[in-house]
Each structure stands twice: as structure tokens, then as C-alpha cells.
Amino acid sequence: MITEPLDEARLLDRAEELAALLVDSVEGGASVGFLAPLDAAQALAWWRGRAAAMATGELAVWAAYEGTRVVGTVSLVFPDKPNSRHRAELVKLMVHREARGRGLGRRLLDTAERAAVAAGVTLLHLDTETDSPAEHLYRAAGWTRLGEIPDYAASPAGVLRPTTIYYKQVGAGARAA
Ligand SMILES: CC(C)(COP(=O)(O)OP(=O)(O)OC[C@H]1O[C@@H](n2cnc3c(N)ncnc32)[C@H](O)[C@@H]1OP(=O)(O)O)[C@@H](O)C(=O)NCCC(=O)NCCS
């Protein structure tokens, strides 16, 4: 299993596999921005649309492979505001259902955290559906649970669900904390 950062060309090259991963996550009930059933074409268009944000440096995307197949991904979103250059939001951490429970999610999380530190980021944050499996992963990785927002987003089935906010001070931010 390896993880690699994608550039725009590689993202477009791998967009169909990333789309399949997104469809699989939504089918599995994960709250990752879409309602079920998610159409493969819609998922593909969404991933292709990410390339523009990568070009401006607002988005970084990693893929994880088993063999040559993409089975996981994670992204960091960097705010464009001058007062927020020190922070990034962790989004779209997804592992294909066939590849879960083997440490890939944790490895992708570690990859994104290390890259954030290398980019000078000192604060990471994220939101995740309350009581989702991902919560265990973030807590185990030392993220701090801030609290819940009720009715934050619809589940793939269309039911409003709460989200839980997490943050983690990293790099110089962790040393100063
Ligand atoms: C969350 C997700 C990325 C975890 O991926 P994974 O490869 O199965 O995770 P790992 O194998 O690295 O497991 C990491 C930790 O989470 C725990 N974990 C994984 N799945 C779990 C589950 N269903 N219930 C409870 N704990 C779980 C593991 O036991 C492990 O804990 P440990 O380090 O204490 O042993 C994966 O379930 C997923 O893609 N979910 C759908 C998308 C999603 O919800 N993403 C989060 C959006 S914010």
C-alpha cells in the first residue's frame, strides 16, 4: 500500500477511480457531501472540478493504492484569506469499503498531517458526522473534539444529522500549545 500526492494531471488521470471511491463511500452511508444514490458521472464531474482549486494551491489531494488501484484518498483545503495561512481543513478522507480496517485511513491521515506541517500549517480542523467510524480514527490520532452542531448535513439517505468538529495543533502549533 502506498500513498502519493496528486498533481492536477494525475488527479484527472485517476478521476474515474476517485469517483468510484466517492460513490462507494456514499453507498456505504458516509456523509461526504452527497445524497444517495450518487451517479458515477456526477462523482466524476465533481472530482474533475477539483483540478482548478489544485492549480491555485487551495487544495491538495492524496491517493492511496493497493497495487495500482486507488483505494483511498484524503484532501487538505487551504484558506485563501491572508489571516488564515497557518491553517487547513482536512476533507474527503475515504477508504474503499473493501480496503477498510487495515490501517489505510490512519496512514492517509498521517500523510496529510505531515504534509500540512511541511507546508507550515500549525492548525488543522475538520467536521465529521457525529458517531461515525471516522470519529474513532480522529480521536486515536490525537485530534481534539470541540463539539457538535445539530442538523448540520443530510445523510446520504436525506436525514439531517449532527456533525462533530475536531481540531489538532500540529508542528509549531503543537509545540506552542
Ligand atoms: C473513516 C475511514 C476513512 C477509516 O478508514 P480505515 O482504513 O478503515 O481506518 P483504519 O483501518 O486506519 O482504522 C483507524 C482506526 O479507526 C478504527 N475504526 C475503523 N473503522 C471503524 C469502525 N467502523 N468502527 C469503529 N472503529 C473503527 C480502527 O479500529 C482504528 O483504530 P485504532 O487505531 O485504535 O486501532 C473509513 O471508514 C471511511 O472511508 N469511511 C467513509 C468515509 C468517511 O466517513 N470519511 C470521514 C469523513 S470526515
The ligand as an SDF file (V2000), in Angstrom:
LIG
                    3D

 48 50  0  0  0  0  0  0  0  0999 V2000
  -13.2010    6.5400    8.3310 C   0  0  0  0  0  0  0  0  0  0  0  0
  -12.4080    5.6660    7.3640 C   0  0  0  0  0  0  0  0  0  0  0  0
  -11.5840    6.5680    6.4540 C   0  0  0  0  0  0  0  0  0  0  0  0
  -11.4750    4.7320    8.1670 C   0  0  0  0  0  0  0  0  0  0  0  0
  -10.6850    4.0310    7.2300 O   0  0  0  0  0  0  0  0  0  0  0  0
   -9.9610    2.6440    7.6300 P   0  0  0  0  0  0  0  0  0  0  0  0
   -8.9100    2.3880    6.6140 O   0  0  0  0  0  0  0  0  0  0  0  0
  -10.9700    1.5890    7.8640 O   0  0  0  0  0  0  0  0  0  0  0  0
   -9.3050    3.0550    9.0210 O   0  0  0  0  0  0  0  0  0  0  0  0
   -8.1220    2.3090    9.7650 P   0  0  0  0  0  0  0  0  0  0  0  0
   -8.0900    0.8700    9.3770 O   0  0  0  0  0  0  0  0  0  0  0  0
   -6.8680    3.0980    9.5690 O   0  0  0  0  0  0  0  0  0  0  0  0
   -8.5920    2.4230   11.2740 O   0  0  0  0  0  0  0  0  0  0  0  0
   -8.2530    3.5800   12.0350 C   0  0  0  0  0  0  0  0  0  0  0  0
   -8.8680    3.4610   13.4090 C   0  0  0  0  0  0  0  0  0  0  0  0
  -10.2890    3.5800   13.3090 O   0  0  0  0  0  0  0  0  0  0  0  0
  -10.8910    2.4070   13.8480 C   0  0  0  0  0  0  0  0  0  0  0  0
  -12.0450    2.0880   13.0390 N   0  0  0  0  0  0  0  0  0  0  0  0
  -12.0710    1.9070   11.7050 C   0  0  0  0  0  0  0  0  0  0  0  0
  -13.3190    1.6210   11.3120 N   0  0  0  0  0  0  0  0  0  0  0  0
  -14.0830    1.5940   12.4400 C   0  0  0  0  0  0  0  0  0  0  0  0
  -15.4550    1.3230   12.7000 C   0  0  0  0  0  0  0  0  0  0  0  0
  -16.3200    1.0350   11.7160 N   0  0  0  0  0  0  0  0  0  0  0  0
  -15.8750    1.4180   13.9710 N   0  0  0  0  0  0  0  0  0  0  0  0
  -15.0290    1.7190   14.9760 C   0  0  0  0  0  0  0  0  0  0  0  0
  -13.7100    1.9840   14.8010 N   0  0  0  0  0  0  0  0  0  0  0  0
  -13.2530    1.9100   13.5410 C   0  0  0  0  0  0  0  0  0  0  0  0
   -9.8330    1.3300   13.7660 C   0  0  0  0  0  0  0  0  0  0  0  0
  -10.0390    0.3250   14.7260 O   0  0  0  0  0  0  0  0  0  0  0  0
   -8.5890    2.1120   14.0640 C   0  0  0  0  0  0  0  0  0  0  0  0
   -8.4820    2.3630   15.4470 O   0  0  0  0  0  0  0  0  0  0  0  0
   -7.1220    2.0320   16.2280 P   0  0  0  0  0  0  0  0  0  0  0  0
   -6.0750    2.9130   15.5700 O   0  0  0  0  0  0  0  0  0  0  0  0
   -7.4420    2.4180   17.6230 O   0  0  0  0  0  0  0  0  0  0  0  0
   -6.8870    0.5720   16.0000 O   0  0  0  0  0  0  0  0  0  0  0  0
  -13.3740    4.7720    6.5300 C   0  0  0  0  0  0  0  0  0  0  0  0
  -14.2510    4.1040    7.4130 O   0  0  0  0  0  0  0  0  0  0  0  0
  -14.1830    5.5200    5.5180 C   0  0  0  0  0  0  0  0  0  0  0  0
  -13.7340    5.7530    4.3930 O   0  0  0  0  0  0  0  0  0  0  0  0
  -15.4220    5.9030    5.8560 N   0  0  0  0  0  0  0  0  0  0  0  0
  -16.3010    6.5520    4.8940 C   0  0  0  0  0  0  0  0  0  0  0  0
  -15.8840    7.9680    4.5950 C   0  0  0  0  0  0  0  0  0  0  0  0
  -15.9070    8.8280    5.8260 C   0  0  0  0  0  0  0  0  0  0  0  0
  -16.8210    8.8090    6.6210 O   0  0  0  0  0  0  0  0  0  0  0  0
  -14.8440    9.6420    5.9530 N   0  0  0  0  0  0  0  0  0  0  0  0
  -14.7090   10.5890    7.0070 C   0  0  0  0  0  0  0  0  0  0  0  0
  -15.2340   11.8770    6.5170 C   0  0  0  0  0  0  0  0  0  0  0  0
  -14.7800   13.1790    7.6460 S   0  0  0  0  0  0  0  0  0  0  0  0
  1  2  1  0
  2  3  1  0
  2  4  1  0
  2 36  1  0
  4  5  1  0
  5  6  1  0
  6  7  2  0
  6  8  1  0
  6  9  1  0
  9 10  1  0
 10 11  2  0
 10 12  1  0
 10 13  1  0
 13 14  1  0
 14 15  1  0
 15 16  1  0
 15 30  1  0
 16 17  1  0
 17 18  1  0
 17 28  1  0
 18 19  1  0
 18 27  1  0
 19 20  2  0
 20 21  1  0
 21 22  1  0
 21 27  2  0
 22 23  1  0
 22 24  2  0
 24 25  1  0
 25 26  2  0
 26 27  1  0
 28 29  1  0
 28 30  1  0
 30 31  1  0
 31 32  1  0
 32 33  2  0
 32 34  1  0
 32 35  1  0
 36 37  1  0
 36 38  1  0
 38 39  2  0
 38 40  1  0
 40 41  1  0
 41 42  1  0
 42 43  1  0
 43 44  2  0
 43 45  1  0
 45 46  1  0
 46 47  1  0
 47 48  1  0
M  END
$$$$
